[in-house]
Amino acid sequence: MDKLKKTLDEVAEDVIKGKYGNGDECFNKLLNEGYNPYQVLKRVNELLK
């Protein structure tokens, strides 16, 4: 059974908390979990403004 994906905001909050690491590590983890890294990182930047 596939676990439900988190919302964009939930994933962005996890990135901000460092749960996905930094740089390439973060990008690759997001990609491997089926998220669009560009979309998530854009949202991270919006939340940090």
Biopython code that builds the backbone (N, CA, C, O; Angstrom):
import numpy as np
from Bio.PDB.StructureBuilder import StructureBuilder

atoms = [
    (1, "MET", "N", (0.844, -1.190, 0.000)),
    (1, "MET", "CA", (0.000, 0.000, 0.000)),
    (1, "MET", "C", (0.882, 1.245, 0.000)),
    (1, "MET", "O", (1.745, 1.404, 0.864)),
    (2, "ASP", "N", (0.660, 2.127, -0.977)),
    (2, "ASP", "CA", (1.430, 3.361, -1.060)),
    (2, "ASP", "C", (0.971, 4.332, 0.009)),
    (2, "ASP", "O", (-0.224, 4.489, 0.259)),
    (3, "LYS", "N", (1.940, 4.978, 0.633)),
    (3, "LYS", "CA", (1.548, 5.994, 1.601)),
    (3, "LYS", "C", (1.102, 7.241, 0.841)),
    (3, "LYS", "O", (1.584, 7.523, -0.256)),
    (4, "LEU", "N", (0.193, 7.964, 1.432)),
    (4, "LEU", "CA", (-0.324, 9.156, 0.787)),
    (4, "LEU", "C", (0.756, 10.222, 0.724)),
    (4, "LEU", "O", (1.525, 10.404, 1.667)),
    (5, "LYS", "N", (0.803, 10.917, -0.393)),
    (5, "LYS", "CA", (1.764, 12.004, -0.531)),
    (5, "LYS", "C", (1.352, 13.181, 0.323)),
    (5, "LYS", "O", (0.166, 13.419, 0.550)),
    (6, "LYS", "N", (2.332, 13.904, 0.790)),
    (6, "LYS", "CA", (2.077, 15.105, 1.572)),
    (6, "LYS", "C", (1.705, 16.237, 0.631)),
    (6, "LYS", "O", (1.983, 16.178, -0.567)),
    (7, "THR", "N", (1.079, 17.262, 1.176)),
    (7, "THR", "CA", (0.781, 18.443, 0.383)),
    (7, "THR", "C", (2.076, 19.191, 0.100)),
    (7, "THR", "O", (3.092, 18.961, 0.755)),
    (8, "LEU", "N", (2.032, 20.075, -0.868)),
    (8, "LEU", "CA", (3.199, 20.877, -1.217)),
    (8, "LEU", "C", (3.708, 21.647, 0.002)),
    (8, "LEU", "O", (4.914, 21.706, 0.243)),
    (9, "ASP", "N", (2.802, 22.227, 0.758)),
    (9, "ASP", "CA", (3.207, 22.992, 1.941)),
    (9, "ASP", "C", (3.849, 22.095, 2.999)),
    (9, "ASP", "O", (4.809, 22.500, 3.655)),
    (10, "GLU", "N", (3.329, 20.888, 3.166)),
    (10, "GLU", "CA", (3.908, 19.961, 4.151)),
    (10, "GLU", "C", (5.334, 19.571, 3.763)),
    (10, "GLU", "O", (6.228, 19.527, 4.608)),
    (11, "VAL", "N", (5.531, 19.291, 2.486)),
    (11, "VAL", "CA", (6.876, 18.923, 2.023)),
    (11, "VAL", "C", (7.811, 20.121, 2.152)),
    (11, "VAL", "O", (8.955, 19.969, 2.581)),
    (12, "ALA", "N", (7.341, 21.298, 1.789)),
    (12, "ALA", "CA", (8.159, 22.509, 1.907)),
    (12, "ALA", "C", (8.568, 22.749, 3.359)),
    (12, "ALA", "O", (9.712, 23.114, 3.628)),
    (13, "GLU", "N", (7.646, 22.549, 4.291)),
    (13, "GLU", "CA", (7.972, 22.710, 5.715)),
    (13, "GLU", "C", (9.042, 21.698, 6.145)),
    (13, "GLU", "O", (9.940, 22.033, 6.917)),
    (14, "ASP", "N", (8.942, 20.462, 5.643)),
    (14, "ASP", "CA", (9.953, 19.444, 5.961)),
    (14, "ASP", "C", (11.319, 19.827, 5.400)),
    (14, "ASP", "O", (12.343, 19.590, 6.041)),
    (15, "VAL", "N", (11.338, 20.414, 4.212)),
    (15, "VAL", "CA", (12.600, 20.873, 3.620)),
    (15, "VAL", "C", (13.198, 21.970, 4.498)),
    (15, "VAL", "O", (14.397, 21.961, 4.778)),
    (16, "ILE", "N", (12.366, 22.907, 4.929)),
    (16, "ILE", "CA", (12.831, 24.001, 5.783)),
    (16, "ILE", "C", (13.397, 23.452, 7.096)),
    (16, "ILE", "O", (14.376, 23.979, 7.624)),
    (17, "LYS", "N", (12.775, 22.389, 7.617)),
    (17, "LYS", "CA", (13.244, 21.772, 8.865)),
    (17, "LYS", "C", (14.492, 20.918, 8.660)),
    (17, "LYS", "O", (15.065, 20.422, 9.629)),
    (18, "GLY", "N", (14.917, 20.743, 7.412)),
    (18, "GLY", "CA", (16.139, 19.991, 7.125)),
    (18, "GLY", "C", (15.943, 18.495, 6.985)),
    (18, "GLY", "O", (16.921, 17.747, 6.973)),
    (19, "LYS", "N", (14.711, 18.042, 6.879)),
    (19, "LYS", "CA", (14.446, 16.604, 6.806)),
    (19, "LYS", "C", (14.888, 15.982, 5.485)),
    (19, "LYS", "O", (14.980, 14.760, 5.372)),
    (20, "TYR", "N", (15.157, 16.814, 4.492)),
    (20, "TYR", "CA", (15.587, 16.309, 3.185)),
    (20, "TYR", "C", (17.056, 16.628, 2.906)),
    (20, "TYR", "O", (17.535, 16.378, 1.800)),
    (21, "GLY", "N", (17.771, 17.168, 3.875)),
    (21, "GLY", "CA", (19.174, 17.515, 3.665)),
    (21, "GLY", "C", (19.290, 18.837, 2.923)),
    (21, "GLY", "O", (18.367, 19.652, 2.917)),
    (22, "ASN", "N", (20.447, 19.030, 2.298)),
    (22, "ASN", "CA", (20.718, 20.282, 1.592)),
    (22, "ASN", "C", (21.189, 20.012, 0.175)),
    (22, "ASN", "O", (21.669, 18.921, -0.135)),
    (23, "GLY", "N", (21.047, 21.013, -0.683)),
    (23, "GLY", "CA", (21.602, 20.958, -2.028)),
    (23, "GLY", "C", (21.143, 19.759, -2.838)),
    (23, "GLY", "O", (19.953, 19.454, -2.913)),
    (24, "ASP", "N", (22.123, 19.079, -3.447)),
    (24, "ASP", "CA", (21.829, 17.931, -4.315)),
    (24, "ASP", "C", (21.120, 16.816, -3.556)),
    (24, "ASP", "O", (20.252, 16.141, -4.108)),
    (25, "GLU", "N", (21.485, 16.622, -2.298)),
    (25, "GLU", "CA", (20.849, 15.578, -1.490)),
    (25, "GLU", "C", (19.349, 15.844, -1.386)),
    (25, "GLU", "O", (18.540, 14.934, -1.563)),
    (26, "CYS", "N", (18.987, 17.074, -1.103)),
    (26, "CYS", "CA", (17.581, 17.466, -0.981)),
    (26, "CYS", "C", (16.870, 17.267, -2.316)),
    (26, "CYS", "O", (15.793, 16.675, -2.370)),
    (27, "PHE", "N", (17.469, 17.759, -3.379)),
    (27, "PHE", "CA", (16.890, 17.651, -4.718)),
    (27, "PHE", "C", (16.625, 16.188, -5.069)),
    (27, "PHE", "O", (15.535, 15.844, -5.526)),
    (28, "ASN", "N", (17.617, 15.333, -4.857)),
    (28, "ASN", "CA", (17.488, 13.919, -5.216)),
    (28, "ASN", "C", (16.473, 13.187, -4.351)),
    (28, "ASN", "O", (15.737, 12.337, -4.852)),
    (29, "LYS", "N", (16.421, 13.502, -3.060)),
    (29, "LYS", "CA", (15.433, 12.861, -2.180)),
    (29, "LYS", "C", (14.020, 13.232, -2.597)),
    (29, "LYS", "O", (13.133, 12.378, -2.627)),
    (30, "LEU", "N", (13.807, 14.494, -2.915)),
    (30, "LEU", "CA", (12.482, 14.928, -3.368)),
    (30, "LEU", "C", (12.097, 14.200, -4.652)),
    (30, "LEU", "O", (10.973, 13.718, -4.790)),
    (31, "LEU", "N", (13.031, 14.127, -5.581)),
    (31, "LEU", "CA", (12.790, 13.466, -6.860)),
    (31, "LEU", "C", (12.485, 11.987, -6.659)),
    (31, "LEU", "O", (11.557, 11.451, -7.263)),
    (32, "ASN", "N", (13.266, 11.334, -5.813)),
    (32, "ASN", "CA", (13.080, 9.900, -5.560)),
    (32, "ASN", "C", (11.754, 9.590, -4.878)),
    (32, "ASN", "O", (11.221, 8.491, -5.031)),
    (33, "GLU", "N", (11.219, 10.546, -4.129)),
    (33, "GLU", "CA", (9.934, 10.339, -3.453)),
    (33, "GLU", "C", (8.748, 10.766, -4.322)),
    (33, "GLU", "O", (7.599, 10.717, -3.884)),
    (34, "GLY", "N", (9.039, 11.185, -5.556)),
    (34, "GLY", "CA", (7.969, 11.500, -6.490)),
    (34, "GLY", "C", (7.505, 12.944, -6.488)),
    (34, "GLY", "O", (6.478, 13.269, -7.083)),
    (35, "TYR", "N", (8.251, 13.808, -5.825)),
    (35, "TYR", "CA", (7.892, 15.223, -5.799)),
    (35, "TYR", "C", (8.670, 15.968, -6.875)),
    (35, "TYR", "O", (9.742, 15.528, -7.290)),
    (36, "ASN", "N", (8.132, 17.090, -7.322)),
    (36, "ASN", "CA", (8.829, 17.955, -8.269)),
    (36, "ASN", "C", (9.725, 18.891, -7.457)),
    (36, "ASN", "O", (9.225, 19.811, -6.811)),
    (37, "PRO", "N", (11.042, 18.668, -7.483)),
    (37, "PRO", "CA", (11.943, 19.473, -6.652)),
    (37, "PRO", "C", (11.853, 20.972, -6.940)),
    (37, "PRO", "O", (11.950, 21.790, -6.025)),
    (38, "TYR", "N", (11.670, 21.329, -8.208)),
    (38, "TYR", "CA", (11.596, 22.750, -8.550)),
    (38, "TYR", "C", (10.366, 23.403, -7.931)),
    (38, "TYR", "O", (10.432, 24.525, -7.428)),
    (39, "GLN", "N", (9.251, 22.694, -7.971)),
    (39, "GLN", "CA", (8.011, 23.211, -7.397)),
    (39, "GLN", "C", (8.127, 23.325, -5.877)),
    (39, "GLN", "O", (7.700, 24.318, -5.287)),
    (40, "VAL", "N", (8.707, 22.301, -5.249)),
    (40, "VAL", "CA", (8.851, 22.315, -3.789)),
    (40, "VAL", "C", (9.791, 23.434, -3.359)),
    (40, "VAL", "O", (9.483, 24.170, -2.421)),
    (41, "LEU", "N", (10.935, 23.576, -4.031)),
    (41, "LEU", "CA", (11.899, 24.584, -3.634)),
    (41, "LEU", "C", (11.382, 25.995, -3.900)),
    (41, "LEU", "O", (11.722, 26.932, -3.178)),
    (42, "LYS", "N", (10.561, 26.144, -4.938)),
    (42, "LYS", "CA", (9.911, 27.433, -5.186)),
    (42, "LYS", "C", (9.004, 27.781, -4.008)),
    (42, "LYS", "O", (8.981, 28.921, -3.544)),
    (43, "ARG", "N", (8.255, 26.781, -3.529)),
    (43, "ARG", "CA", (7.344, 27.005, -2.392)),
    (43, "ARG", "C", (8.124, 27.311, -1.116)),
    (43, "ARG", "O", (7.712, 28.150, -0.315)),
    (44, "VAL", "N", (9.263, 26.618, -0.929)),
    (44, "VAL", "CA", (10.128, 26.904, 0.222)),
    (44, "VAL", "C", (10.529, 28.373, 0.210)),
    (44, "VAL", "O", (10.447, 29.054, 1.233)),
    (45, "ASN", "N", (10.964, 28.860, -0.952)),
    (45, "ASN", "CA", (11.379, 30.261, -1.053)),
    (45, "ASN", "C", (10.223, 31.216, -0.776)),
    (45, "ASN", "O", (10.415, 32.261, -0.156)),
    (46, "GLU", "N", (9.032, 30.863, -1.231)),
    (46, "GLU", "CA", (7.854, 31.704, -0.961)),
    (46, "GLU", "C", (7.551, 31.759, 0.528)),
    (46, "GLU", "O", (7.215, 32.815, 1.063)),
    (47, "LEU", "N", (7.673, 30.614, 1.197)),
    (47, "LEU", "CA", (7.387, 30.569, 2.632)),
    (47, "LEU", "C", (8.415, 31.325, 3.457)),
    (47, "LEU", "O", (8.104, 31.834, 4.534)),
    (48, "LEU", "N", (9.638, 31.396, 2.949)),
    (48, "LEU", "CA", (10.706, 32.055, 3.709)),
    (48, "LEU", "C", (10.776, 33.561, 3.479)),
    (48, "LEU", "O", (11.591, 34.244, 4.100)),
    (49, "LYS", "N", (9.941, 34.077, 2.603)),
    (49, "LYS", "CA", (9.946, 35.540, 2.342)),
    (49, "LYS", "C", (9.315, 36.290, 3.485)),
    (49, "LYS", "O", (9.230, 37.518, 3.445)),
]
sb = StructureBuilder()
sb.init_structure("model")
sb.init_model(0)
sb.init_chain("A")
sb.init_seg("    ")
for serial, (resi, resn, name, xyz) in enumerate(atoms, 1):
    if name == "N":
        sb.init_residue(resn, " ", resi, " ")
    sb.init_atom(name, np.array(xyz, "f"), 0.0, 1.0, " ", f" {name:<3s}", serial, name[0])
structure = sb.get_structure()
